[in-house]
Amino acid sequence: MRVFYFCLGWVLVALGVIGAVTPLLPTTIFLIGAAGCFARSSPRLEAWLLHHPQFGKPLRDWRSEGAISRPAKITACAGMTFGFFAFWYSANPSLLLAAGVAALLLACAAYVVSRPTIVDQP
């Protein structure tokens, strides 16, 4: 199982890196999953992710308190809103499908907003 978690961790890191440069593809959720996989397979790579200059703090905040920073919440909700309107405009879905996608995205946004907010100390 250790090899499985190690390989899955790297797949999730790759998806996170792709998400960092691709609009509408999340980054942090993949890196949270990668950190969990590396916790079960490679403590060195887990430490690397948790102390990464750009992604380490959000991962540590999530791990310690299940918290998301206010800018990340705003970005996530704005991304979901943009994604819904891009879907609606480009796919021209039926009313039922559009309502289903909207309900799913609203549930995701409600989850993000309901998480504790990390306030950075100056």
C-alpha positions, 0 to 999 in steps of 0.5 A: 500500500505504501507504493500505491500512496506514494504514486497517488501522491505524485499524481495528485501533486501533478494535478495540483501543479496543473491546477496552479496554471489552469483556470477553473482547476483547483490546486489546494484540494489536490495538494491536501490529498497529496500530503495525506498520501505522502503521510502514509508513504513518504514523511520526507515528501509530506514535509516538503509539501507542508513547508513549501514556500507557496503551498505550505501555509494553506496546507498546514492551516487546513491540517491544523484547523480545517481553515481556509483564508479569506482570499482563498474563500473569495477566489474559490467562490468566484471561480465556482461562479465563473465556472457555472456561467461558462458552463451555462454559456458554452454547453447550453444545458437543459434547465434541469441540468443547469439547476443540478450543477448550480445546486452542486456548486452552491453546496460546495461554496457553502462548505468553503464559506462554512470553514473557519477563516484564518486571519494572518497575523502581521 
